Amino acid sequence: MHQFQQEFYYQVTIKWKGKQVETTGYLDSGNHLVDPFTQTPVIIVDQTILEHWFDKEEIMKLQTSAQNLMEGEILDSTSNSFRILPFQGVSGKHDFMLAFKPDLLEIHMKNVQLTNKKVLIGIQFGNLVADNSYHCLLHPKLFQQTG
């Protein structure tokens, strides 16, 4: 089973705000999240990745902004790099997610490197998995298109 799962792990590079972050991503065949207006695929990263761009206080502000959003408030001006995406979770509950557009996403495969500028990155506060085996959920659509 472990070897089967390993086939879905990829090295990922995210470039945004002048920084390059490398992490392990997991191809989530159940991830069909797209921006409803542009149909841009959305990958999800956890808080570990955010720590490369923001300090703990800034992450707390983002998290507070996201919570306030759920209560009907608008994002404050410090969150102007972010957009709000509606989504339906696995449980069927409708919710909102903060997302940003990276400068570039690279997915490193054995013989090929996929690059994509048309992608959004949704934020999961906390960890995606307890064992930290990956910090990014990849969208299957990214393996069908490049650009």
KEGUVEX-294781 format. One line per field, with one value per residue: residue number from 1; residue in three letters; chain; x, y, z of N, C-alpha, C, O in turn. Coordinates in nm, 2 decimals, padded with zeros to 4 digits. Each point is the difference from the previous one (the first is absolute). Layout:
num NUM/...
residuo ala/...
cadena A/...
nx X/...
ny Y/...
nz Z/...
cax X/...
cay Y/...
caz Z/...
cx X/...
cy Y/...
cz Z/...
ox X/...
oy Y/...
oz Z/...
//
This chain:
num 1/2/3/4/5/6/7/8/9/10/11/12/13/14/15/16/17/18/19/20/21/22/23/24/25/26/27/28/29/30/31/32/33/34/35/36/37/38/39/40/41/42/43/44/45/46/47/48/49/50/51/52/53/54/55/56/57/58/59/60/61/62/63/64/65/66/67/68/69/70/71/72/73/74/75/76/77/78/79/80/81/82/83/84/85/86/87/88/89/90/91/92/93/94/95/96/97/98/99/100/101/102/103/104/105/106/107/108/109/110/111/112/113/114/115/116/117/118/119/120/121/122/123/124/125/126/127/128/129/130/131/132/133/134/135/136/137/138/139/140/141/142/143/144/145/146/147
residuo met/his/gln/phe/gln/gln/glu/phe/tyr/tyr/gln/val/thr/ile/lys/trp/lys/gly/lys/gln/val/glu/thr/thr/gly/tyr/leu/asp/ser/gly/asn/his/leu/val/asp/pro/phe/thr/gln/thr/pro/val/ile/ile/val/asp/gln/thr/ile/leu/glu/his/trp/phe/asp/lys/glu/glu/ile/met/lys/leu/gln/thr/ser/ala/gln/asn/leu/met/glu/gly/glu/ile/leu/asp/ser/thr/ser/asn/ser/phe/arg/ile/leu/pro/phe/gln/gly/val/ser/gly/lys/his/asp/phe/met/leu/ala/phe/lys/pro/asp/leu/leu/glu/ile/his/met/lys/asn/val/gln/leu/thr/asn/lys/lys/val/leu/ile/gly/ile/gln/phe/gly/asn/leu/val/ala/asp/asn/ser/tyr/his/cys/leu/leu/his/pro/lys/leu/phe/gln/gln/thr/gly
cadena A/A/A/A/A/A/A/A/A/A/A/A/A/A/A/A/A/A/A/A/A/A/A/A/A/A/A/A/A/A/A/A/A/A/A/A/A/A/A/A/A/A/A/A/A/A/A/A/A/A/A/A/A/A/A/A/A/A/A/A/A/A/A/A/A/A/A/A/A/A/A/A/A/A/A/A/A/A/A/A/A/A/A/A/A/A/A/A/A/A/A/A/A/A/A/A/A/A/A/A/A/A/A/A/A/A/A/A/A/A/A/A/A/A/A/A/A/A/A/A/A/A/A/A/A/A/A/A/A/A/A/A/A/A/A/A/A/A/A/A/A/A/A/A/A/A/A
nx 00.08/00.14/00.03/-00.15/00.01/00.14/-00.13/-00.06/00.18/-00.05/00.18/-00.01/-00.05/00.04/-00.10/00.12/-00.11/00.01/-00.20/00.19/-00.21/00.15/-00.12/-00.08/00.02/-00.20/00.08/-00.08/00.02/00.06/00.21/-00.19/00.15/-00.21/00.16/-00.12/00.16/00.16/-00.12/00.03/00.15/-00.12/00.18/00.05/-00.01/00.19/-00.09/-00.01/-00.18/-00.20/00.03/-00.08/-00.22/-00.06/-00.02/00.13/00.15/00.19/00.16/00.13/00.18/00.19/00.14/00.14/00.18/00.16/00.13/00.17/00.18/00.13/00.14/00.11/00.16/00.03/00.06/00.14/00.01/-00.03/-00.22/00.11/00.12/-00.14/-00.01/-00.19/00.07/-00.14/-00.08/00.04/-00.06/00.19/00.05/00.13/00.15/-00.19/00.15/00.12/00.06/00.14/-00.02/00.15/00.04/00.02/00.20/00.05/-00.10/00.11/-00.04/00.08/00.04/-00.10/-00.19/-00.13/00.02/-00.12/-00.04/00.01/-00.09/-00.04/00.08/-00.15/00.05/-00.08/-00.14/00.18/-00.18/00.21/-00.03/00.15/00.22/-00.13/-00.05/-00.18/-00.17/-00.16/00.08/00.00/-00.17/00.09/00.03/-00.18/-00.15/00.06/-00.14/-00.17/00.05/00.03/00.15
ny -00.12/-00.10/-00.22/-00.14/-00.04/-00.17/-00.18/-00.01/-00.13/00.21/-00.03/00.11/00.08/00.09/00.06/00.07/00.16/-00.06/-00.10/-00.09/-00.06/-00.08/-00.10/-00.07/-00.08/00.08/-00.17/00.21/-00.22/00.00/00.01/00.06/-00.01/00.09/00.10/00.05/00.12/-00.07/-00.06/00.19/-00.12/-00.15/00.13/-00.20/00.21/-00.12/-00.04/-00.23/-00.07/-00.03/-00.19/-00.10/-00.02/-00.18/00.22/-00.06/00.16/-00.02/-00.14/00.08/00.13/-00.11/-00.07/00.16/00.04/-00.15/00.02/00.15/-00.08/-00.13/00.16/-00.06/-00.08/00.22/-00.07/-00.09/00.21/-00.06/00.02/00.20/-00.10/00.09/-00.22/00.09/-00.17/00.04/-00.06/-00.16/00.05/-00.07/00.16/00.11/-00.03/00.12/00.02/00.07/00.07/-00.02/00.18/-00.15/00.21/-00.23/00.03/-00.13/-00.11/-00.07/-00.09/-00.05/00.01/-00.20/-00.03/00.01/00.18/-00.07/00.09/00.10/00.08/-00.17/00.14/-00.15/00.18/-00.21/00.14/-00.13/00.10/00.06/-00.17/-00.01/00.02/-00.17/-00.13/00.14/-00.15/00.11/00.11/-00.19/00.15/-00.19/00.18/-00.13/00.15/-00.01/-00.17/00.14/00.11/00.10/00.08
nz 00.00/00.15/-00.03/00.09/00.22/00.05/-00.05/00.21/00.04/00.08/-00.15/00.20/-00.20/00.21/-00.20/00.18/-00.12/-00.22/00.04/00.08/-00.08/00.14/-00.17/00.19/-00.21/00.07/-00.12/-00.01/00.01/00.21/-00.06/00.11/00.17/-00.01/-00.11/00.19/00.10/00.14/00.18/00.12/-00.13/00.12/00.03/00.07/00.08/00.05/00.19/-00.01/-00.12/00.10/00.11/-00.18/00.03/00.12/00.07/00.17/00.04/-00.12/00.08/00.16/-00.07/-00.07/00.15/00.09/-00.12/00.03/00.18/-00.01/-00.10/00.13/00.09/-00.18/00.14/00.01/-00.20/00.16/00.07/00.21/-00.01/00.01/00.16/00.15/-00.04/-00.08/00.13/-00.17/00.20/-00.14/00.21/00.10/00.16/-00.15/00.16/00.03/-00.16/00.18/-00.21/00.18/-00.13/-00.07/-00.07/-00.03/00.10/00.18/-00.17/00.18/-00.21/00.20/-00.22/-00.01/-00.12/00.18/-00.14/00.18/-00.20/00.20/-00.19/-00.13/00.16/00.08/00.12/-00.01/00.10/00.03/00.08/00.03/00.14/-00.16/00.04/00.08/-00.18/-00.03/-00.01/00.10/-00.17/-00.11/00.00/-00.07/-00.13/00.04/00.08/00.21/00.05/00.04/00.19/-00.19/00.16
cax -00.08/00.09/00.06/-00.11/-00.01/00.12/-00.02/-00.08/00.08/00.08/00.06/-00.07/00.06/-00.09/00.07/-00.09/00.06/00.14/00.05/-00.03/-00.02/00.00/-00.07/-00.06/-00.15/-00.07/-00.11/-00.13/-00.09/-00.13/00.00/-00.06/-00.02/00.04/-00.06/-00.13/-00.01/00.10/00.02/00.14/00.01/00.05/00.07/-00.01/00.12/-00.03/00.06/00.15/00.04/-00.02/00.10/00.11/-00.03/-00.06/00.04/-00.11/-00.10/-00.08/-00.09/-00.12/-00.09/-00.07/-00.09/-00.11/-00.07/-00.08/-00.11/-00.10/-00.07/-00.11/-00.10/-00.05/00.08/00.09/00.14/00.06/00.09/00.13/-00.02/-00.03/00.06/-00.08/-00.14/-00.08/-00.06/-00.10/00.02/-00.08/00.09/-00.03/-00.12/-00.11/-00.02/00.05/00.09/00.08/00.14/00.09/00.09/00.08/00.06/00.14/00.07/00.03/00.00/00.07/-00.01/00.12/-00.03/00.12/00.07/-00.07/-00.04/-00.12/-00.01/-00.13/-00.03/-00.14/-00.04/-00.02/00.04/-00.09/00.07/-00.05/00.07/00.04/00.07/-00.08/00.01/00.07/00.14/00.08/00.06/-00.02/-00.06/-00.07/-00.09/00.01/-00.12/00.03/00.00/00.13/00.08/-00.05/00.03/00.11/-00.01
cay 00.12/00.12/00.02/00.06/00.14/00.08/00.04/00.12/00.11/00.07/00.12/00.11/00.13/00.11/00.13/00.11/00.11/00.00/-00.11/-00.13/-00.10/-00.13/-00.09/-00.12/00.01/-00.12/00.01/-00.03/-00.02/00.05/00.14/00.06/00.14/00.10/00.13/00.00/00.11/-00.02/-00.15/-00.02/-00.10/00.04/-00.10/00.04/-00.01/00.02/00.11/-00.01/00.08/00.14/00.05/00.05/00.13/00.08/-00.04/-00.06/00.10/00.03/-00.12/00.02/00.10/-00.06/-00.10/00.08/00.05/-00.11/-00.02/00.12/-00.02/-00.09/00.06/00.10/00.12/00.00/-00.01/00.13/00.04/-00.07/-00.12/00.03/-00.10/-00.13/00.00/-00.09/-00.10/-00.09/-00.15/-00.10/-00.10/-00.14/-00.03/00.06/00.14/00.11/00.08/00.09/-00.02/00.10/-00.05/00.09/-00.04/00.01/00.04/-00.12/-00.13/-00.11/-00.14/-00.07/-00.15/-00.07/00.05/00.12/00.10/00.07/00.14/00.06/00.13/00.01/-00.08/00.08/-00.07/00.02/-00.01/-00.08/00.03/-00.13/-00.10/-00.09/-00.14/00.00/-00.04/00.10/-00.06/00.10/00.13/00.05/-00.09/00.04/-00.01/-00.08/00.08/00.06/-00.10/00.00/00.12/00.08/00.13
caz 00.00/00.01/-00.13/-00.08/00.04/-00.04/-00.14/-00.01/00.06/-00.09/00.05/-00.05/00.03/-00.01/00.00/00.03/00.08/00.00/00.07/-00.06/00.11/-00.05/00.09/-00.05/-00.03/-00.03/-00.10/00.06/-00.11/00.04/00.01/-00.12/00.04/-00.10/00.02/-00.08/-00.10/-00.10/-00.01/00.03/00.11/00.13/00.08/00.14/00.08/00.15/00.07/-00.01/-00.12/00.03/00.08/-00.09/-00.05/00.11/00.14/00.08/00.02/-00.13/-00.02/00.10/-00.06/-00.11/00.06/00.05/-00.11/-00.06/00.10/-00.01/-00.13/00.02/00.07/-00.09/-00.01/-00.12/00.03/00.02/-00.11/00.00/-00.06/-00.14/-00.10/00.01/-00.04/00.08/-00.08/00.06/-00.03/00.07/00.06/-00.01/00.07/-00.07/00.06/-00.08/00.07/-00.08/00.02/-00.05/-00.10/-00.06/-00.13/00.00/-00.13/-00.07/00.07/-00.08/00.05/-00.05/-00.02/-00.03/-00.13/-00.05/00.10/-00.04/00.06/-00.02/00.06/00.02/00.11/00.13/00.11/00.12/00.13/00.11/00.12/00.07/-00.09/-00.08/00.05/00.12/-00.01/-00.08/-00.12/-00.10/00.04/-00.12/-00.07/-00.14/-00.08/-00.12/-00.12/-00.02/-00.07/-00.13/-00.07/00.04/-00.06
cx 00.09/00.06/-00.11/-00.02/00.11/-00.01/-00.08/00.07/00.09/00.08/-00.06/00.08/-00.10/00.08/-00.10/00.07/00.15/00.07/-00.04/-00.01/-00.01/-00.07/-00.04/-00.15/-00.05/-00.11/-00.13/-00.10/-00.14/-00.01/-00.05/-00.03/00.06/-00.06/-00.13/-00.01/00.10/00.02/00.15/00.00/00.06/00.07/-00.01/00.13/-00.04/00.08/00.15/00.05/-00.01/00.12/00.13/-00.02/-00.04/00.05/-00.13/-00.12/-00.08/-00.09/-00.12/-00.10/-00.08/-00.11/-00.12/-00.08/-00.09/-00.12/-00.11/-00.08/-00.12/-00.11/-00.06/00.08/00.09/00.14/00.06/00.10/00.13/-00.01/-00.03/00.06/-00.09/-00.13/-00.08/-00.06/-00.11/00.03/-00.09/00.10/-00.04/-00.13/-00.13/-00.03/00.06/00.09/00.08/00.15/00.07/00.09/00.08/00.05/00.15/00.06/00.02/-00.01/00.07/-00.02/00.11/-00.04/00.14/00.07/-00.05/-00.02/-00.12/00.00/-00.14/-00.01/-00.15/-00.05/-00.02/00.04/-00.09/00.08/-00.07/00.08/00.01/00.06/-00.10/00.00/00.09/00.15/00.09/00.06/-00.02/-00.07/-00.08/-00.09/-00.01/-00.14/00.03/00.01/00.14/00.09/-00.05/00.04/00.12/-00.01/00.01
cy 00.13/00.03/00.06/00.14/00.09/00.05/00.13/00.12/00.06/00.11/00.12/00.13/00.11/00.13/00.11/00.10/-00.01/-00.12/-00.13/-00.10/-00.14/-00.09/-00.12/00.02/-00.14/00.02/-00.06/-00.01/00.05/00.15/00.06/00.15/00.09/00.13/00.00/00.10/-00.03/-00.14/-00.03/-00.11/00.06/-00.11/00.06/-00.02/00.02/00.11/-00.01/00.08/00.15/00.06/00.04/00.14/00.10/-00.04/-00.04/00.10/00.03/-00.12/00.01/00.10/-00.06/-00.10/00.08/00.05/-00.10/-00.03/00.11/-00.01/-00.09/00.06/00.12/00.13/-00.01/00.00/00.14/00.03/-00.07/-00.13/00.02/-00.09/-00.12/00.03/-00.11/-00.10/-00.08/-00.14/-00.08/-00.11/-00.14/-00.03/00.06/00.14/00.10/00.09/00.10/-00.03/00.12/-00.06/00.11/-00.05/00.01/00.05/-00.12/-00.12/-00.10/-00.13/-00.08/-00.15/-00.06/00.06/00.13/00.10/00.07/00.14/00.05/00.13/00.02/-00.10/00.09/-00.10/00.03/-00.04/-00.09/00.04/-00.13/-00.09/-00.07/-00.14/00.00/-00.04/00.09/-00.06/00.09/00.12/00.07/-00.10/00.05/-00.03/-00.09/00.07/00.06/-00.10/-00.01/00.12/00.07/00.14/00.11
cz 00.00/-00.14/-00.10/00.02/-00.05/-00.15/-00.01/00.07/-00.11/00.07/-00.07/00.04/-00.02/00.00/00.02/00.09/00.01/00.07/-00.07/00.12/-00.07/00.11/-00.07/-00.02/-00.02/-00.10/00.05/-00.11/00.03/00.01/-00.14/00.02/-00.11/00.04/-00.08/-00.11/-00.12/-00.04/00.02/00.11/00.13/00.07/00.14/00.07/00.15/00.06/00.00/-00.12/00.02/00.08/-00.08/-00.04/00.11/00.13/00.07/00.02/-00.13/-00.03/00.09/-00.06/-00.11/00.05/00.06/-00.11/-00.06/00.09/-00.01/-00.13/00.01/00.07/-00.07/-00.01/-00.13/00.05/00.03/-00.11/00.00/-00.07/-00.15/-00.10/-00.01/-00.06/00.07/-00.10/00.07/-00.03/00.08/00.05/-00.01/00.07/-00.06/00.05/-00.10/00.09/-00.09/00.03/-00.05/-00.10/-00.06/-00.13/00.00/-00.13/-00.09/00.09/-00.09/00.07/-00.06/-00.01/-00.05/-00.12/-00.04/00.12/-00.05/00.06/-00.03/00.07/00.03/00.10/00.12/00.11/00.12/00.13/00.10/00.13/00.08/-00.10/-00.08/00.05/00.12/-00.01/-00.08/-00.12/-00.12/00.06/-00.11/-00.06/-00.14/-00.07/-00.12/-00.13/-00.04/-00.08/-00.14/-00.08/00.05/-00.06/00.11
ox -00.03/00.01/00.03/-00.01/-00.02/00.06/00.00/-00.05/00.05/-00.06/-00.02/00.06/-00.06/00.08/-00.10/00.08/00.06/00.12/-00.10/00.10/-00.08/00.03/00.02/-00.06/00.07/-00.08/-00.01/-00.05/-00.09/-00.10/00.07/-00.08/00.12/-00.10/00.01/-00.08/-00.04/00.07/00.05/-00.06/00.08/-00.05/-00.03/00.06/-00.10/00.08/00.07/00.11/00.09/00.03/00.09/00.09/00.01/00.03/-00.11/-00.11/-00.12/-00.11/-00.11/-00.12/-00.12/-00.11/-00.12/-00.12/-00.11/-00.10/-00.12/-00.11/-00.11/-00.12/-00.07/-00.05/00.02/00.03/-00.04/00.04/00.07/00.10/-00.06/-00.03/00.03/-00.05/00.06/-00.06/00.03/00.05/-00.06/00.06/-00.11/-00.08/-00.11/-00.08/00.12/-00.04/-00.03/00.03/-00.03/00.05/-00.03/00.00/00.05/-00.08/-00.02/00.04/-00.02/00.00/00.00/-00.03/00.10/00.12/00.04/-00.02/00.01/00.03/-00.06/00.04/-00.04/-00.05/00.06/00.00/00.00/00.09/-00.12/00.12/-00.09/00.04/-00.11/-00.11/00.10/00.08/00.12/00.11/00.07/-00.06/-00.03/00.05/-00.05/-00.06/00.10/00.07/00.03/00.10/00.06/-00.01/00.04/-00.08/00.00
oy 00.09/00.11/00.09/00.08/00.11/00.10/00.06/00.11/-00.07/00.06/00.00/00.01/00.00/00.02/00.01/-00.03/00.03/00.00/-00.01/-00.01/-00.02/00.01/-00.02/00.04/-00.09/00.09/-00.12/00.10/00.02/00.06/-00.01/00.06/00.00/00.01/-00.02/-00.02/00.02/-00.03/-00.11/00.01/00.09/-00.11/00.11/-00.11/00.06/00.06/00.11/00.06/00.07/00.12/00.06/00.07/00.12/-00.12/00.01/-00.03/00.02/00.02/-00.04/-00.02/00.03/00.00/-00.05/00.01/00.02/-00.02/-00.03/00.03/00.02/-00.05/00.08/00.09/-00.11/00.03/00.10/-00.09/00.00/-00.07/-00.09/00.01/-00.09/00.11/-00.08/00.04/-00.05/-00.03/00.04/-00.06/-00.03/-00.09/-00.03/00.07/-00.01/00.03/00.00/-00.04/00.06/-00.11/00.12/-00.13/00.11/00.01/00.01/00.00/00.00/-00.01/-00.01/-00.06/00.07/00.04/00.05/-00.05/00.07/00.01/-00.02/00.02/00.09/-00.11/00.11/-00.12/00.11/-00.08/00.03/-00.03/-00.08/00.04/-00.03/-00.07/00.08/00.04/-00.03/00.05/-00.02/00.00/00.12/-00.12/00.11/-00.10/00.03/-00.04/00.02/00.04/-00.07/00.00/-00.03/00.02/00.12
oz -00.07/-00.04/-00.08/-00.09/-00.05/-00.03/-00.11/00.01/-00.08/00.10/-00.12/00.11/-00.11/00.10/-00.08/00.09/00.11/00.01/-00.07/00.08/-00.09/00.12/-00.12/00.09/-00.04/00.02/00.03/-00.05/-00.08/00.03/-00.10/-00.07/-00.04/00.06/-00.13/-00.10/-00.11/-00.10/-00.05/00.10/-00.01/00.01/00.03/-00.01/00.03/-00.07/00.00/00.01/-00.04/-00.02/00.06/-00.03/-00.01/00.02/-00.05/-00.01/00.01/-00.05/-00.04/00.01/-00.02/-00.05/-00.02/00.01/-00.04/-00.05/00.00/00.00/-00.05/-00.01/00.05/-00.07/-00.05/00.11/-00.07/-00.07/-00.10/-00.03/-00.07/-00.12/-00.08/-00.01/00.07/-00.10/00.11/-00.11/00.10/-00.08/-00.06/-00.05/00.04/-00.06/-00.05/00.11/-00.12/00.12/-00.11/00.02/00.01/-00.02/00.02/-00.10/-00.12/00.11/-00.12/00.13/-00.12/00.10/-00.01/00.01/-00.11/00.11/-00.11/00.12/-00.11/00.12/00.07/-00.03/00.01/-00.01/00.05/00.00/00.02/00.01/00.02/-00.11/00.04/00.00/00.02/00.08/-00.02/-00.05/-00.10/00.10/00.01/-00.03/-00.03/00.03/-00.07/-00.09/-00.11/-00.05/-00.08/-00.12/00.12/-00.09/-00.03
//
